[in-house]
Structure formats: structure tokens, C-alpha cells
Amino acid sequence: MSSSGATPPPFLRTLAPLLRSLERRLREWLDARRRYPVSLVARAEVEGLAEDLKRKADGLDIERPVLVVMLMGGTGVGKSTLMNALAGAPVAQASYTRPTTRDPVVYFHQSVNPDRLDPALRLCRLSRHDRESLRDKVIVDTPDLDSNDTANRDRLLELLPVADVVLYVGSQEKYHDQLGWEIFKEQRRRRAFAFVLNKWDRCLDAGAAGLRPDEDLLRDLKSEGFENPRLFRTAAQRWVDTPDAVPENLPPGEQFPALRDWIELGLTRLEIDAVKARGVGQLLEQVEQALEAVRPPDITAPARKVEAGWERELAAEAEAQSEVLVGTLEPFQNEVEQHFSQRGHQRFRGLMAGYLRVTTKLRYVGSSLRDRVPFVGKLRGPKSESATDWDLAGFVRSCSRTASERVLAQRMAALTSRLLVETSTSGFPLAVINDRTTGTLKLDWEDRVTRSVVEALTEVEAEVVKPTGLRRVVRDVVGVLGNFVPEAVLISSIALLLWRFFVEGLTPEFFHVLLPVYVTLGTLIALHVLVLFALPIRWAAIRGEFARRLQRKLTDEFERTYLPIPRDAAAAVAAEQMQVEELRGGTREVAEWLSERDQAAHIGELYGR
């Protein structure tokens, strides 16, 4: 063993900035907003570990780190008496007749600046000494862990994270009570433990199980992984009663001198640094385990499954909404046909254009879009009796607004609910997309749906007015015939009559005067029939094409809005998973570096498996 005055290995002080770096990264992770939720319990555990990293860093970032030995035990086991025996003076309040509830006592060397102590220790009752053998140790007497005053137990739990070595003090009545044992099992993962069975003079007889208390305790410790635990059997009160001499009639096997020598001489600088390093290693291991527990899962595959399910739901909803929206135009099919007819007739000139204008007015006489569609009058101003003046986009907007007010808002809410149900059945964590999915209800769906309706109907209108392929050839041929044939027939018939009147001497009759009109009108009628047959404009044909185009546009609009949600969520969770992996990697790197430099010394028995 090295002497207590040896210079501490530099790697312990190097640990301080490493631990602070880990602590800072943990807190940044805790403060960051994340998509994948972390339970309150897991978050509290990580926060506690970050605080422990800070404590460890502060404790190591000094020239000579001190070892904090903390006494823990139940009411009446003699912790305060043991503390006074180790100090050789009454530094802790003790009672012979009843359990004592008191403030924690910190016993430390006068060379140690109180500011070097952990903040939790500075709030305790401080007691200085000048014993050189305890120069690098701080002994802390804590409140009873099973005190009726819960504030005392809470105080103990606040102090335990400061401890490097815990002396678990028991007696013949309380060496394995449930509350103390639970605290021990929780803390043993990051603390060194030694055990004291006080009031040894009352522990010499076997109990109901046929074992003495020390034998029973050793058996339980081995079951917890302590193959060779440090167990000291003491009768502290006798040493307090005779502080300047060895007490007489000590019970066989009493080991208070061994306990005192172990604390004063056995825990040298080498052991202190080894305990410090071992404690940090255990803390880093626990940090890595806690990070593993909060690491988000890979949800890429479930996201693809959700996306496929959403595509089906969105396509079905687009089909349903397109039917609803097309249905809003059903009462105005005559107006739609009239508008499309007039748009199609704009390519004709002359007699054919006039004929079609008259016949269209006669065909749709009584149709007044502005009188029948809400809001259209407001969109276009003064009333007009002719459908020629009405705005198709304004008409569609008014119809879409009416449909939105009636059913579309409810359908969008129902769609959102169905998408979330589909998500929950696909094994995808609902919490990562719930807010964004429900947030789509705040979008201006009336405007988006209206835009889709206008675009679909405009495309249908363009196809009718300016068809492609064979329909365009037919349109051009019919257009040429309509623009030239009626005038040619009228002029030819008039010229023929003049020839017969003036050249052949035919006597004019009233029938002859009207003949050019009849022939031209017949030609216009024949051409009109050709137009209706070759380029029909009927609501049934317009409706089908309009419904198909509208469904495609609504599907595209829905997919642009909704399908990126699971994809983006999976990407965000993958990024959060990478952040946790980077934290785990940094923790593991520090742990491996520490392991390479760890000086185990003679402290193995203080840690179980």
C-alpha cells in the first residue's frame, strides 16, 4: 500500500472535465425538445445521474480528493455511538433510552476547507478534528432511515449520492429490515459498502433460524453477490465509555479496532483513488444503462406500414369527398352545360356563331346562375340574366364553400381520427405524430379543396374547349365547316335565284325569296347536329371526367399534407436515437479510458457482483 501522503494519480483529476462534459451533454439532451416521449421516471433517473456526474466531477477536481464514509442504519442501531467511538469524542448526539432524531454530522480534518465539501454536506452540522490518520476522510453520521419523521429519511436520501463508502450499521434487531435493505440494493450499484453489526454483545446467540445475526447477514450478502464482504462486529458503546483504554470483558470476536484501523490505515491514498475511480466506473455504467432505456426504437418499418395504410385511407376519403363536391354541382348542371357550350362555341364566327348563340339561349332559357347559387352575386357584382357573364371559378368556390360548411369540416375531423386509429394498429408510437396530425385540422381546407375543384373543372373545360388527338381534328373540321359553309350556302342560293330571275326569266314568288333562308337554316341545323354528335357537351360526360380529375387532385393534396408526417416522425426519432447513441458512445469511451487506468487496490470486497 502507498502512504496516505502520496501524490494522487493525475488521471483522477483528468476525469473531472470528462465527467463535466458528459453532464453537460446529458443536460442538453434533457432540455432539448424531442419527438419520441421519455417517461417521467426515466427522465428523473437521467437527471439524477447528471447531478451525480456533477458531484463526482466537483469531488475529483481538487488536489487531494477526500473519501466520504457515510454511516447508514435504522433507529436504535447505534450509529451515533459508533460515530463517537470512531471520533474518540462525543461529536454526534446519542441516546441510551430512545431513538434520536437529529441533523447529520460531518466529521472532517481541519485542513479541509468546508467549501471543498459537497453542498449537501455543508448544510449539515460540521465537526472539525486534527487527527492526521483521518486527513483524507470525511465521516458522516446520517439520520435514521426508518425514522417516523419522513423529513429525516428524505435527508438521508439526499446525502447518499455524496457517499463513496457506506457503512451499513445494524444491530441484533435491525440488520436486515426491509426499508434499509431496499435502499442498500438501490445504492450498491454505485457505492462501496462495508457492514457493521453493532451491539455485538447481544448477537452471540443463534436466532430462530439457528444462525447468529452475523451468519444470517453474511448469507444474505452472498445472495446479493458479495462473496467476501467486509463485516465488522462491534460493541461501540463500550469504546465510548472508555475512550482512553481498551474496554474490559469485550465479547468474543469484537472488531471495533479492526474497523477503526481499516478506516484510518487501510483506506490509503491508493484505496481512496481506487474507490473514487470504481465509483465513477459504476456511475458511468449506470448512465449507459439509463441511456439504453431511453433510446428511441427504430420506427422506420412501422412508418412505412403506416404510410401504406394512410394511402388507402386518403384515397378512399378523396373519392368520397369528390363525390360530395361533384354532388354540389348537380343542381346546376344546365348552367355548367351552358357555360361549356358557350365556351366551345367561341371558335365559330358569322352565321354559325349567331345561330348557336340564339339556340343556346333558347335551350337554357330560365337558367340564372346568380339567382340560384349562394354568394355568386357578391363575387361578380350586379345581377346578369345570362350565363355568359358568370365566373366559373367563383361559381365553384361558392359551391365548395357550401359543401365545406355542411360536411367537409366534419369529414376532415373524421379522417384525422381514422388515420390515428390506423397508426395505433400498425405498431407505430402514436405520441410522435399525434400533435402534427391533429394540427392539420387548423389548415384552411376550404381553400385547398376549392382550389382543387377549380383546377379540376378548369382542366375539364380546357379539354372540352381545346381537345387533343382525334377530337381536335374533328373540332377543327367542324369549325371550318361551321365558319364557311353557312355563308357559302347563303351566297350560293342567292346567286342561283338571281341567275334564274334575270337570266332564265323565272317569275319571282314569295317562296323563292325565302328559299335562301330555308337552305341556310337547314345547313346551320345540319351543322349543329354534327356539332352535337361529334363534340357532345353533356353533364354526364363532364361529371365523370370532372370527378376523376378532382379525386386525383384531392388525393395528391391529402398525400402532400399527411404522408410526410410518419416519414418525418421516423426521421426525427432516428436522429434522436443517434443522439442517444452518441451519448452512450461518449460514456462508454470515458468508462473504457477509466478502466485502463483503474487501480483496483484492495477494495474488491466492497462491491458485489
C-alpha angles and dihedrals in degrees: 000000000000122000120263091247096058118127111261116249109261094232091076092060090044087059092064098073090040092054092045090052091052091046092051092049091048092052092047088053091049092049095046122097112244138186098218110067123236118210119245091243094052092045091050090050093052091047090052091050091049089054090049090052089053091049092050093047092050091047094051098042093083135086096252115018113213125224115236111214110189127194114218129179149117131281115297098009091118103251093147091046090051089048091053091047092052091047094044088224138069098268095142127053111246135176132208096197108040142009113282123223112200148141118283115267122219115201112194142154119272091236090065113092108227088226087067090061121095112269089244090058094047089064091059129083105280122215120184128205138179100220108135092202089065096042095118097036133083116198117202127194109203135198119272111280092217097043118146086231104079090199088069092053090048089051090053092051090051091053100044095077087063094057123103095181123022120205103207102207120199139162137206090282100037117032097113109023115157100245095048092045092052091052090048093052091049095047099039090079090073108014135072111238133204123174133224124194101198127193087041092172087072095048101065096098126074118252131225091288091057093251132105115242092255092051091048091048092049091051091052092046092053089052086057092053101266102132096176108013123186104248122172123192110209143173096199097173092064091054090049090051092054105030095164099047144034109271117245125241095020112182115257113274096020108160109184092122089053090051092049093046091048092054095042102035108011096056097065127165088275092055093042092055091044091052090047091050093043091050091051091048091053091046091052090049090052091047090053091049091049091050090050088054093053096040108120116239124245105266098173094109094045088048090057089049091050091048092053091049092047091051089059093047093047093048091050091048092048090053092049094047093046089056090050092049095044087049090060088062095050095089089054100047092120090054091048092049090047092051093048091046093051091047090050093047093057090088090066124086138189121005095356092053091050092046093050092046091054096043092047092052090048092047095051098033109152095028110128114169095187093055094050107037119070118239096006092108090054091050096052106027125227120034119266124194094209125081087215092082101047122107114237093204092050090048092052092047092054092049092047091048090052091050091047092052091050108041117341096080090053092045092053090052090049090048091054091051092050091050091052091048089050088050094052092050092051097063092251118138104253094204094068094062105022096095096045093045094050088043089068088074087071092061120103096256092166090063094044094048092045091052090052091050092049092048093048095048091043090054091049089049090050090050091051095045096038108024124180135222119009092351089059092052090049091047092051093048093047089046093053091047092047094048097048112020099065093050091043091051092047094049093043093050092049091048091049092052093048090050092052093044098048104026105030094032096234112175108241118239132184090254090056091054092054095042096090088052092050094047094046092046090050090051091050091049091049091049090046090053088049090051092049092047099042099035107024117187107197130151092234092061093039092048096054095049092042092051092050094049093044092051091052092049094048090048090052091047093049093046092049089052103039111024095066089058098077091035093052091043091053090049092048092049090047089054090049089049089053090051091054091046090052089051091049090047092052091048092048091048092055091045092052091047090050093046091056090056099035115128105206094191112170100318102102093106090060091067129057125213 
